[in-house]
Amino acid sequence: MDHSISELRARSKDFTKGIRKMNFNQVEFVTSAANLKACPDDSLAEVAFAGRSNAGKSSAINTITGHNRLARISKTPGRTQLINFFALSEGRHLVDLPGYGFAKVPLKVKDKWQRELEQYLRQREALVGLILLSDIRHPLKEFDRMMIDWAVQSDLPLHILLTKSDKLKRGAAQNTLLAVQKEVAALDNVTLQLFSSLKNVGVDEARTKLSDWLASPDMIDEAGDTNNLTT
């Protein structure tokens, strides 16, 4: 495909209503990449999951896909150092990016992760959306704000999952949601929701957002296969 990054991302904003949802249960691990060059070259559309290493990123991916062991959950936050690709259907992927900001690893390793992360986010043509996971008890830390600013500047749709919402009482969780909504209200293409892997809060909402991004009519035509989509 010979599309500019801006053209591919513009398509993600113009999806028609009534698009069929992806079947997230039919997902499988494809490969791990140490850098942008090692990423699959046959991907038509992918959504990346990013967040601090203790934000519950792997748990969220597992809950959304209904596979308890799809994304590796480690007792040592930040252990994952590779870009992991999971295929949903032909040409469509979920991408688990390395956790950031919490892992007890050498500074040189952290710097390398940051460089690879930035290169992927800035140059990956198949990237149509970014899921940012932020612990509801400590929302919008420095890394989160950096990712939001980058997404807005790059015209990339971003959806925030305020994770571990079960750790707060319902009223406190709603107050935090409203406070964060107010803070990002003026930003284009930034949405958010409550999410809990433990209590399955917000799973359907997250799946709908992913389906909207991944199952665009253009991507369906280019893949030439809709058999793996479901209503």
KEKE-3310 file (N, C-alpha, C; in steps of 0.2 Angstrom, whole numbers, plus 5000, padded with zeros to 4 digits):
npx = (5004:5002:5001:5000:5005:4996:4985:4981:4977:4967:4957:4952:4944:4932:4923:4908:4892:4886:4895:4901:4905:4922:4927:4933:4937:4943:4957:4975:4992:5005:5018:5033:5042:5057:5060:5055:5057:5056:5043:5027:5024:5013:5002:4986:4978:4980:4979:4986:4991:4996:5004:5009:5019:5013:4999:4990:4989:4992:4982:4971:4971:4970:4957:4948:4950:4946:4954:4964:4978:4984:4991:5006:5006:5015:5023:5032:5032:5034:5042:5040:5048:5047:5038:5023:5012:4995:4984:4968:4960:4962:4975:4972:4977:4980:4991:5003:5012:5028:5028:5030:5040:5040:5047:5060:5074:5090:5095:5099:5092:5079:5079:5081:5069:5061:5065:5062:5048:5044:5048:5040:5027:5027:5030:5024:5013:5002:4995:4980:4974:4975:4976:4976:4981:4977:4980:4966:4967:4978:4978:4983:4997:5014:5019:5007:5002:5011:5009:4996:4998:5006:4998:4987:4994:4999:4987:4980:4968:4964:4960:4956:4958:4953:4959:4957:4946:4938:4944:4940:4926:4910:4905:4916:4924:4916:4917:4931:4932:4924:4932:4943:4938:4934:4946:4952:4943:4943:4951:4954:4948:4950:4945:4937:4935:4928:4936:4938:4947:4946:4932:4926:4921:4916:4921:4913:4911:4925:4928:4919:4924:4937:4932:4927:4938:4946:4938:4935:4927:4936:4947:4941:4939:4951:4957:4950:4942:4929:4926:4929:4923:4910:4893)
npy = (4994:5011:5023:5039:5043:5052:5051:5038:5039:5048:5041:5034:5043:5044:5034:5024:5022:5008:4998:4982:4973:4968:4951:4948:4937:4928:4929:4929:4927:4934:4939:4946:4961:4969:4982:4995:4991:4977:4975:4968:4967:4966:4972:4980:4988:4994:4994:5002:4998:5007:5012:5016:5005:4999:5000:4991:4986:4973:4965:4972:4970:4956:4954:4961:4953:4941:4931:4924:4922:4928:4941:4943:4943:4950:4949:4958:4974:4981:4972:4967:4970:4971:4974:4968:4959:4955:4946:4949:4948:4946:4956:4965:4971:4970:4979:4977:4988:4991:4993:5008:5019:5014:5002:4994:4995:4997:5014:5015:5005:5010:5021:5016:5009:5020:5027:5017:5016:5029:5030:5020:5025:5037:5033:5022:5016:5009:5011:5016:5020:5024:5016:5022:5018:5022:5022:5024:5029:5036:5047:5053:5055:5060:5053:5049:5062:5066:5056:5059:5073:5070:5062:5071:5081:5073:5070:5058:5047:5045:5035:5034:5023:5022:5013:5000:5003:4997:4999:5010:5018:5019:5032:5040:5035:5040:5054:5056:5052:5062:5073:5071:5070:5084:5090:5085:5089:5099:5094:5087:5072:5064:5053:5045:5032:5022:5008:4991:4977:4967:4967:4967:4979:4991:4984:4980:4993:4997:4987:4991:5004:4999:4992:5001:5008:4999:4992:4999:5003:5005:4998:4985:4983:4983:4972:4962:4952:4948:4938:4936:4945:4950:4951)
npz = (5000:4996:5005:5013:5031:5036:5028:5030:5044:5043:5038:5049:5056:5049:5049:5045:5052:5061:5058:5058:5073:5079:5081:5096:5103:5094:5093:5091:5096:5087:5084:5091:5092:5092:5087:5076:5063:5064:5065:5059:5041:5035:5040:5041:5049:5065:5083:5096:5113:5127:5141:5159:5168:5178:5176:5172:5160:5152:5159:5154:5140:5140:5146:5137:5126:5131:5134:5146:5147:5136:5134:5143:5161:5173:5189:5191:5186:5170:5164:5151:5136:5123:5107:5106:5095:5091:5082:5076:5064:5047:5043:5054:5070:5087:5098:5110:5118:5126:5143:5153:5164:5177:5179:5187:5180:5171:5167:5154:5147:5149:5141:5129:5127:5126:5115:5105:5107:5103:5090:5084:5086:5079:5066:5062:5049:5049:5061:5069:5080:5097:5113:5129:5145:5161:5178:5188:5201:5201:5190:5174:5174:5171:5160:5154:5151:5141:5131:5128:5123:5112:5104:5101:5094:5083:5077:5080:5084:5101:5115:5132:5145:5161:5172:5184:5191:5200:5212:5218:5226:5219:5217:5219:5209:5198:5200:5197:5184:5178:5181:5174:5161:5160:5160:5147:5138:5129:5119:5103:5097:5108:5120:5134:5147:5161:5168:5172:5174:5183:5188:5176:5170:5159:5147:5136:5130:5128:5118:5108:5104:5099:5088:5080:5076:5070:5060:5048:5033:5022:5026:5027:5013:5008:5015:5010:5016:5026:5034:5047:5055:5066:5071)
capx = (5000:5006:4997:5004:5002:4991:4979:4978:4974:4961:4952:4950:4939:4927:4919:4901:4889:4883:4900:4901:4911:4927:4927:4939:4939:4947:4963:4981:4998:5008:5025:5036:5047:5061:5060:5050:5059:5054:5036:5024:5024:5006:4996:4982:4976:4982:4978:4991:4990:5001:5003:5014:5020:5008:4993:4985:4989:4991:4976:4965:4971:4967:4950:4945:4950:4943:4960:4967:4985:4986:4996:5009:5005:5021:5023:5038:5030:5039:5046:5040:5052:5046:5032:5019:5007:4990:4980:4961:4957:4967:4977:4970:4980:4981:4998:5005:5018:5032:5026:5035:5040:5040:5051:5067:5079:5095:5093:5100:5087:5073:5080:5080:5062:5057:5066:5058:5041:5043:5048:5034:5021:5028:5031:5020:5008:4995:4992:4974:4972:4980:4973:4981:4979:4980:4977:4961:4969:4983:4977:4986:5004:5018:5019:5000:5001:5016:5006:4990:5000:5009:4992:4984:4999:4999:4981:4979:4963:4966:4955:4959:4955:4954:4959:4956:4940:4935:4948:4937:4919:4906:4904:4923:4926:4913:4920:4937:4930:4921:4937:4948:4934:4934:4953:4953:4937:4945:4956:4951:4949:4952:4939:4939:4930:4930:4938:4941:4948:4943:4925:4923:4918:4919:4923:4909:4913:4931:4927:4916:4929:4942:4929:4926:4944:4949:4934:4933:4925:4942:4951:4938:4939:4958:4959:4946:4940:4925:4923:4931:4919:4904:4888)
capy = (5000:5017:5029:5043:5042:5056:5048:5032:5041:5052:5037:5032:5048:5044:5027:5024:5019:5001:4994:4976:4972:4963:4945:4948:4930:4925:4932:4925:4930:4934:4940:4951:4965:4973:4989:4996:4987:4970:4974:4964:4972:4965:4975:4985:4992:4991:4999:5000:4999:5010:5015:5015:4998:4996:5003:4985:4985:4966:4963:4974:4966:4949:4954:4963:4947:4935:4926:4925:4922:4931:4946:4941:4947:4949:4952:4964:4979:4983:4966:4966:4975:4970:4976:4962:4959:4950:4946:4948:4945:4947:4963:4969:4969:4974:4979:4978:4991:4990:4997:5014:5023:5011:4996:4995:4993:5002:5019:5014:5001:5014:5026:5012:5008:5026:5028:5013:5018:5035:5028:5016:5029:5042:5031:5016:5019:5005:5013:5020:5023:5022:5016:5024:5015:5026:5020:5029:5032:5041:5048:5058:5056:5064:5049:5050:5068:5066:5052:5063:5078:5067:5060:5077:5084:5069:5069:5051:5046:5042:5033:5033:5018:5023:5006:4998:5007:4994:5001:5016:5017:5021:5039:5042:5034:5044:5060:5056:5052:5069:5078:5069:5073:5091:5091:5084:5091:5104:5091:5083:5064:5061:5050:5041:5028:5018:5001:4986:4970:4962:4967:4968:4986:4995:4980:4981:5000:4997:4983:4995:5008:4996:4990:5007:5010:4993:4989:5004:5001:5005:4992:4979:4982:4981:4965:4957:4947:4950:4932:4936:4950:4947:4956)
capz = (5000:4996:5008:5018:5037:5037:5024:5034:5050:5042:5037:5055:5058:5044:5049:5044:5058:5060:5057:5062:5078:5078:5086:5100:5105:5089:5093:5093:5096:5080:5084:5095:5088:5096:5085:5071:5057:5065:5065:5053:5036:5031:5044:5037:5054:5072:5089:5101:5120:5130:5148:5163:5168:5183:5174:5171:5152:5150:5161:5150:5134:5141:5148:5131:5121:5134:5135:5152:5146:5130:5136:5149:5167:5177:5195:5190:5181:5165:5162:5144:5133:5116:5105:5104:5090:5092:5076:5076:5058:5042:5043:5060:5076:5094:5099:5117:5119:5132:5149:5154:5169:5183:5180:5190:5175:5170:5163:5147:5144:5148:5136:5123:5126:5124:5108:5101:5107:5099:5083:5082:5087:5074:5059:5060:5045:5050:5067:5068:5086:5103:5119:5134:5151:5167:5185:5191:5208:5200:5183:5170:5176:5166:5154:5151:5147:5136:5126:5125:5119:5106:5100:5098:5089:5077:5074:5081:5089:5108:5120:5139:5150:5168:5174:5191:5194:5206:5218:5221:5227:5213:5217:5218:5202:5193:5201:5194:5177:5176:5182:5168:5155:5160:5158:5140:5134:5123:5114:5098:5096:5114:5123:5140:5151:5167:5166:5177:5172:5189:5188:5169:5169:5153:5142:5129:5128:5125:5112:5103:5102:5095:5082:5076:5073:5066:5055:5044:5026:5018:5028:5025:5006:5006:5017:5005:5019:5032:5038:5054:5058:5069:5074)
cpx = (5004:5002:5002:5001:4996:4984:4976:4975:4968:4956:4948:4944:4932:4923:4912:4898:4886:4889:4900:4907:4916:4925:4933:4941:4943:4953:4969:4987:5002:5016:5027:5042:5051:5062:5055:5051:5057:5047:5033:5023:5017:5000:4993:4980:4978:4980:4983:4989:4996:4999:5009:5014:5016:5001:4988:4984:4988:4984:4970:4965:4968:4959:4946:4944:4947:4948:4964:4975:4988:4992:4999:5008:5011:5020:5028:5036:5036:5044:5046:5044:5052:5039:5028:5013:5002:4985:4973:4958:4963:4968:4976:4974:4979:4988:4999:5012:5022:5029:5032:5034:5041:5045:5058:5072:5084:5092:5094:5095:5080:5073:5079:5073:5059:5059:5062:5051:5040:5043:5042:5028:5021:5028:5027:5014:5001:4992:4986:4971:4976:4975:4978:4978:4982:4976:4972:4963:4975:4983:4981:4993:5008:5018:5013:5000:5005:5012:5000:4992:5003:5003:4989:4988:4999:4993:4979:4974:4966:4960:4958:4955:4957:4954:4958:4951:4937:4938:4944:4929:4916:4906:4911:4926:4923:4916:4927:4936:4928:4927:4942:4944:4935:4941:4955:4948:4938:4949:4952:4953:4952:4946:4941:4933:4933:4932:4940:4941:4945:4936:4922:4919:4921:4921:4920:4911:4920:4931:4924:4920:4934:4939:4928:4932:4947:4945:4931:4931:4931:4946:4948:4939:4947:4960:4956:4943:4936:4923:4924:4928:4913:4899:4888)
cpy = (5006:5023:5032:5041:5046:5054:5042:5034:5045:5047:5034:5037:5047:5037:5028:5021:5012:4997:4988:4976:4967:4957:4945:4942:4926:4929:4928:4929:4929:4934:4946:4955:4969:4981:4989:4992:4980:4969:4971:4969:4971:4968:4980:4990:4989:4997:4997:5002:5002:5012:5013:5008:4995:4999:4997:4984:4978:4963:4965:4971:4959:4949:4956:4957:4941:4929:4928:4926:4924:4936:4944:4946:4946:4953:4958:4968:4981:4978:4966:4972:4975:4973:4970:4963:4953:4951:4945:4945:4948:4955:4967:4966:4973:4973:4981:4981:4990:4995:5003:5017:5020:5005:4998:4991:4998:5008:5019:5010:5005:5019:5022:5011:5014:5028:5024:5014:5024:5034:5024:5021:5034:5039:5025:5018:5015:5007:5018:5022:5020:5022:5017:5022:5019:5024:5026:5032:5037:5043:5053:5060:5059:5060:5049:5056:5069:5062:5056:5069:5076:5065:5065:5080:5080:5067:5061:5050:5042:5040:5031:5028:5020:5017:5006:5002:5004:4996:5007:5015:5021:5029:5042:5041:5038:5051:5061:5056:5059:5074:5077:5072:5080:5093:5090:5086:5095:5101:5087:5076:5061:5059:5046:5037:5025:5011:4997:4979:4965:4961:4967:4974:4989:4991:4980:4988:5000:4993:4987:5000:5005:4994:4996:5009:5005:4991:4994:5001:5000:4999:4986:4978:4980:4974:4960:4951:4949:4944:4932:4942:4947:4952:4956)
cpz = (5000:4998:5013:5025:5039:5034:5028:5040:5049:5041:5044:5058:5054:5043:5048:5051:5056:5057:5061:5067:5076:5083:5090:5103:5100:5088:5094:5092:5089:5081:5089:5091:5093:5094:5079:5064:5057:5065:5059:5047:5032:5035:5041:5043:5061:5077:5094:5108:5123:5137:5153:5165:5174:5182:5173:5164:5150:5152:5157:5144:5135:5142:5141:5126:5124:5134:5141:5152:5140:5131:5143:5155:5171:5184:5196:5185:5177:5163:5154:5141:5125:5114:5102:5100:5091:5086:5078:5070:5053:5042:5049:5066:5082:5095:5106:5117:5125:5137:5150:5161:5176:5184:5182:5185:5174:5166:5156:5143:5144:5142:5129:5121:5124:5117:5103:5101:5103:5092:5080:5082:5081:5067:5057:5056:5047:5057:5066:5074:5092:5109:5125:5141:5157:5173:5187:5197:5207:5192:5180:5173:5170:5160:5151:5147:5141:5130:5123:5121:5112:5101:5097:5092:5082:5074:5074:5086:5096:5112:5127:5143:5157:5172:5182:5195:5200:5212:5221:5221:5220:5212:5216:5211:5197:5194:5197:5186:5175:5177:5176:5162:5155:5158:5151:5136:5128:5118:5109:5098:5102:5118:5129:5143:5157:5164:5172:5175:5177:5189:5181:5168:5163:5147:5136:5126:5124:5118:5106:5100:5097:5088:5077:5073:5068:5060:5050:5037:5022:5020:5026:5018:5005:5009:5013:5009:5025:5036:5045:5058:5061:5071:5081)
residu = (MET:ASP:HIS:SER:ILE:SER:GLU:LEU:ARG:ALA:ARG:SER:LYS:ASP:PHE:THR:LYS:GLY:ILE:ARG:LYS:MET:ASN:PHE:ASN:GLN:VAL:GLU:PHE:VAL:THR:SER:ALA:ALA:ASN:LEU:LYS:ALA:CYS:PRO:ASP:ASP:SER:LEU:ALA:GLU:VAL:ALA:PHE:ALA:GLY:ARG:SER:ASN:ALA:GLY:LYS:SER:SER:ALA:ILE:ASN:THR:ILE:THR:GLY:HIS:ASN:ARG:LEU:ALA:ARG:ILE:SER:LYS:THR:PRO:GLY:ARG:THR:GLN:LEU:ILE:ASN:PHE:PHE:ALA:LEU:SER:GLU:GLY:ARG:HIS:LEU:VAL:ASP:LEU:PRO:GLY:TYR:GLY:PHE:ALA:LYS:VAL:PRO:LEU:LYS:VAL:LYS:ASP:LYS:TRP:GLN:ARG:GLU:LEU:GLU:GLN:TYR:LEU:ARG:GLN:ARG:GLU:ALA:LEU:VAL:GLY:LEU:ILE:LEU:LEU:SER:ASP:ILE:ARG:HIS:PRO:LEU:LYS:GLU:PHE:ASP:ARG:MET:MET:ILE:ASP:TRP:ALA:VAL:GLN:SER:ASP:LEU:PRO:LEU:HIS:ILE:LEU:LEU:THR:LYS:SER:ASP:LYS:LEU:LYS:ARG:GLY:ALA:ALA:GLN:ASN:THR:LEU:LEU:ALA:VAL:GLN:LYS:GLU:VAL:ALA:ALA:LEU:ASP:ASN:VAL:THR:LEU:GLN:LEU:PHE:SER:SER:LEU:LYS:ASN:VAL:GLY:VAL:ASP:GLU:ALA:ARG:THR:LYS:LEU:SER:ASP:TRP:LEU:ALA:SER:PRO:ASP:MET:ILE:ASP:GLU:ALA:GLY:ASP:THR:ASN:ASN:LEU:THR:THR)
# end
